[in-house]
Amino acid sequence: MSWPKGRPRGHKTPGSGRKKGSPQKIAPGPKSPELREMVLRALDQAGGQEYLTSIAKTDSRSFLALIGRLLPAKLEAEVSTPEPVRIEVVTGFDAGPHER
């Protein structure tokens, strides 16, 4: 079956999407303190740090996904130096035979 004339390829039938105001089919899970406590207790029963170490070695993809959820999305840091940074621009040097 060929693509209908006049409709760009890859576009769906008009009006076929989620209707305005209807809920998403896959809603994000609850982020309650109780759920966090349950997960931490389950981790403790599974072996804690030793268990996480074994998962890091056997299933690194899952372990890194967990790390990605635990680390903050935005890191903020303030850097201070004991003295001002000095930038010196050097010009007028010979670039050598390959740079000409």
PyRosetta script that sets phi, psi and omega in degrees:
from pyrosetta import init, pose_from_sequence

init()
pose = pose_from_sequence("MSWPKGRPRGHKTPGSGRKKGSPQKIAPGPKSPELREMVLRALDQAGGQEYLTSIAKTDSRSFLALIGRLLPAKLEAEVSTPEPVRIEVVTGFDAGPHER")
pose.set_psi(1, 131.7)
pose.set_omega(1, -178.5)
pose.set_phi(2, -87.9)
pose.set_psi(2, 163.4)
pose.set_omega(2, -179.7)
pose.set_phi(3, -74.5)
pose.set_psi(3, 138.3)
pose.set_omega(3, -179.4)
pose.set_phi(4, -62.3)
pose.set_psi(4, 141.0)
pose.set_omega(4, 179.1)
pose.set_phi(5, -66.8)
pose.set_psi(5, 144.2)
pose.set_omega(5, 175.7)
pose.set_phi(6, 88.0)
pose.set_psi(6, -9.8)
pose.set_omega(6, 179.5)
pose.set_phi(7, -110.0)
pose.set_psi(7, 127.1)
pose.set_omega(7, 179.5)
pose.set_phi(8, -63.4)
pose.set_psi(8, 143.4)
pose.set_omega(8, 179.8)
pose.set_phi(9, -63.5)
pose.set_psi(9, 142.3)
pose.set_omega(9, 177.1)
pose.set_phi(10, 90.6)
pose.set_psi(10, -11.7)
pose.set_omega(10, -179.6)
pose.set_phi(11, -87.4)
pose.set_psi(11, 142.2)
pose.set_omega(11, 179.2)
pose.set_phi(12, -82.0)
pose.set_psi(12, 171.3)
pose.set_omega(12, 176.3)
pose.set_phi(13, -63.8)
pose.set_psi(13, 135.6)
pose.set_omega(13, -179.6)
pose.set_phi(14, -56.6)
pose.set_psi(14, 135.5)
pose.set_omega(14, 178.1)
pose.set_phi(15, 82.5)
pose.set_psi(15, 10.3)
pose.set_omega(15, -175.8)
pose.set_phi(16, -90.7)
pose.set_psi(16, -0.7)
pose.set_omega(16, -177.2)
pose.set_phi(17, -86.0)
pose.set_psi(17, -171.1)
pose.set_omega(17, 178.8)
pose.set_phi(18, -67.9)
pose.set_psi(18, 133.3)
pose.set_omega(18, -179.5)
pose.set_phi(19, -70.6)
pose.set_psi(19, 146.4)
pose.set_omega(19, -177.8)
pose.set_phi(20, -60.8)
pose.set_psi(20, 129.8)
pose.set_omega(20, 178.4)
pose.set_phi(21, 92.9)
pose.set_psi(21, -13.3)
pose.set_omega(21, 179.1)
pose.set_phi(22, -80.3)
pose.set_psi(22, 149.3)
pose.set_omega(22, -177.2)
pose.set_phi(23, -72.6)
pose.set_psi(23, 156.7)
pose.set_omega(23, 175.7)
pose.set_phi(24, -66.1)
pose.set_psi(24, 146.7)
pose.set_omega(24, 179.5)
pose.set_phi(25, -69.2)
pose.set_psi(25, -38.7)
pose.set_omega(25, 179.0)
pose.set_phi(26, -111.5)
pose.set_psi(26, 101.6)
pose.set_omega(26, -179.2)
pose.set_phi(27, -87.8)
pose.set_psi(27, 147.6)
pose.set_omega(27, 177.1)
pose.set_phi(28, -63.7)
pose.set_psi(28, 146.4)
pose.set_omega(28, -178.1)
pose.set_phi(29, -70.9)
pose.set_psi(29, 164.8)
pose.set_omega(29, -179.8)
pose.set_phi(30, -69.9)
pose.set_psi(30, 141.4)
pose.set_omega(30, 178.6)
pose.set_phi(31, -115.3)
pose.set_psi(31, 66.8)
pose.set_omega(31, -177.0)
pose.set_phi(32, -98.4)
pose.set_psi(32, 155.4)
pose.set_omega(32, 177.0)
pose.set_phi(33, -61.9)
pose.set_psi(33, -30.8)
pose.set_omega(33, 179.5)
pose.set_phi(34, -64.6)
pose.set_psi(34, -42.4)
pose.set_omega(34, 179.3)
pose.set_phi(35, -63.9)
pose.set_psi(35, -41.2)
pose.set_omega(35, 178.7)
pose.set_phi(36, -61.5)
pose.set_psi(36, -43.6)
pose.set_omega(36, 178.6)
pose.set_phi(37, -62.1)
pose.set_psi(37, -41.6)
pose.set_omega(37, 179.6)
pose.set_phi(38, -62.4)
pose.set_psi(38, -42.7)
pose.set_omega(38, -180.0)
pose.set_phi(39, -64.8)
pose.set_psi(39, -41.9)
pose.set_omega(39, 179.7)
pose.set_phi(40, -66.1)
pose.set_psi(40, -37.8)
pose.set_omega(40, 176.8)
pose.set_phi(41, -66.0)
pose.set_psi(41, -40.4)
pose.set_omega(41, 178.4)
pose.set_phi(42, -64.2)
pose.set_psi(42, -39.6)
pose.set_omega(42, 176.9)
pose.set_phi(43, -62.7)
pose.set_psi(43, -42.0)
pose.set_omega(43, 179.1)
pose.set_phi(44, -62.9)
pose.set_psi(44, -41.1)
pose.set_omega(44, 179.5)
pose.set_phi(45, -69.2)
pose.set_psi(45, -29.3)
pose.set_omega(45, -178.9)
pose.set_phi(46, -79.2)
pose.set_psi(46, -11.6)
pose.set_omega(46, 178.0)
pose.set_phi(47, 127.0)
pose.set_psi(47, -0.5)
pose.set_omega(47, 174.7)
pose.set_phi(48, 61.3)
pose.set_psi(48, -126.6)
pose.set_omega(48, -174.9)
pose.set_phi(49, -62.9)
pose.set_psi(49, -39.0)
pose.set_omega(49, 179.4)
pose.set_phi(50, -62.5)
pose.set_psi(50, -40.5)
pose.set_omega(50, 178.9)
pose.set_phi(51, -63.5)
pose.set_psi(51, -45.7)
pose.set_omega(51, 179.9)
pose.set_phi(52, -63.9)
pose.set_psi(52, -36.1)
pose.set_omega(52, 177.1)
pose.set_phi(53, -63.5)
pose.set_psi(53, -42.5)
pose.set_omega(53, 179.5)
pose.set_phi(54, -66.9)
pose.set_psi(54, -37.4)
pose.set_omega(54, 177.3)
pose.set_phi(55, -65.9)
pose.set_psi(55, -39.9)
pose.set_omega(55, 179.1)
pose.set_phi(56, -60.2)
pose.set_psi(56, -34.8)
pose.set_omega(56, -179.3)
pose.set_phi(57, -80.9)
pose.set_psi(57, -37.5)
pose.set_omega(57, -174.3)
pose.set_phi(58, -90.9)
pose.set_psi(58, -32.9)
pose.set_omega(58, -176.5)
pose.set_phi(59, -138.1)
pose.set_psi(59, 74.3)
pose.set_omega(59, -173.8)
pose.set_phi(60, -64.1)
pose.set_psi(60, -30.3)
pose.set_omega(60, -179.6)
pose.set_phi(61, -62.6)
pose.set_psi(61, -46.8)
pose.set_omega(61, 178.5)
pose.set_phi(62, -65.4)
pose.set_psi(62, -40.8)
pose.set_omega(62, -179.5)
pose.set_phi(63, -63.2)
pose.set_psi(63, -43.4)
pose.set_omega(63, 179.9)
pose.set_phi(64, -68.9)
pose.set_psi(64, -31.3)
pose.set_omega(64, 174.8)
pose.set_phi(65, -64.3)
pose.set_psi(65, -39.7)
pose.set_omega(65, 177.0)
pose.set_phi(66, -64.1)
pose.set_psi(66, -44.5)
pose.set_omega(66, 178.7)
pose.set_phi(67, -60.3)
pose.set_psi(67, -40.8)
pose.set_omega(67, 179.1)
pose.set_phi(68, -62.3)
pose.set_psi(68, -30.9)
pose.set_omega(68, 177.9)
pose.set_phi(69, -78.8)
pose.set_psi(69, -28.1)
pose.set_omega(69, -176.8)
pose.set_phi(70, -83.2)
pose.set_psi(70, -33.5)
pose.set_omega(70, -178.6)
pose.set_phi(71, -73.5)
pose.set_psi(71, 144.9)
pose.set_omega(71, 177.6)
pose.set_phi(72, -65.6)
pose.set_psi(72, 146.5)
pose.set_omega(72, -178.2)
pose.set_phi(73, -69.5)
pose.set_psi(73, -29.8)
pose.set_omega(73, -177.2)
pose.set_phi(74, -130.8)
pose.set_psi(74, 119.4)
pose.set_omega(74, 177.5)
pose.set_phi(75, -96.0)
pose.set_psi(75, 132.9)
pose.set_omega(75, 177.1)
pose.set_phi(76, -120.3)
pose.set_psi(76, 129.3)
pose.set_omega(76, 179.5)
pose.set_phi(77, -140.3)
pose.set_psi(77, 147.3)
pose.set_omega(77, 176.6)
pose.set_phi(78, -112.0)
pose.set_psi(78, 124.0)
pose.set_omega(78, -178.0)
pose.set_phi(79, -108.2)
pose.set_psi(79, 128.5)
pose.set_omega(79, 177.1)
pose.set_phi(80, -130.6)
pose.set_psi(80, 143.8)
pose.set_omega(80, 178.5)
pose.set_phi(81, -114.9)
pose.set_psi(81, 149.3)
pose.set_omega(81, -179.0)
pose.set_phi(82, -66.5)
pose.set_psi(82, -25.2)
pose.set_omega(82, 178.9)
pose.set_phi(83, -137.4)
pose.set_psi(83, 158.8)
pose.set_omega(83, -179.4)
pose.set_phi(84, -62.1)
pose.set_psi(84, 147.5)
pose.set_omega(84, 178.1)
pose.set_phi(85, -82.0)
pose.set_psi(85, 132.6)
pose.set_omega(85, -178.7)
pose.set_phi(86, -110.7)
pose.set_psi(86, 125.3)
pose.set_omega(86, 178.2)
pose.set_phi(87, -111.5)
pose.set_psi(87, 124.8)
pose.set_omega(87, -177.9)
pose.set_phi(88, -115.6)
pose.set_psi(88, 125.2)
pose.set_omega(88, 179.4)
pose.set_phi(89, -99.0)
pose.set_psi(89, 123.6)
pose.set_omega(89, -178.7)
pose.set_phi(90, -106.9)
pose.set_psi(90, 127.2)
pose.set_omega(90, 178.6)
pose.set_phi(91, -128.9)
pose.set_psi(91, 166.6)
pose.set_omega(91, 174.8)
pose.set_phi(92, 79.4)
pose.set_psi(92, 28.7)
pose.set_omega(92, 177.4)
pose.set_phi(93, -103.6)
pose.set_psi(93, 158.3)
pose.set_omega(93, 179.8)
pose.set_phi(94, -78.0)
pose.set_psi(94, 123.1)
pose.set_omega(94, -176.4)
pose.set_phi(95, -78.3)
pose.set_psi(95, -16.1)
pose.set_omega(95, -180.0)
pose.set_phi(96, 99.9)
pose.set_psi(96, 172.1)
pose.set_omega(96, -173.5)
pose.set_phi(97, -69.6)
pose.set_psi(97, -25.4)
pose.set_omega(97, -176.1)
pose.set_phi(98, -86.7)
pose.set_psi(98, -13.9)
pose.set_omega(98, -174.8)
pose.set_phi(99, -99.4)
pose.set_psi(99, 1.4)
pose.set_omega(99, -175.0)
pose.set_phi(100, -87.3)
pose.dump_pdb("model.pdb")
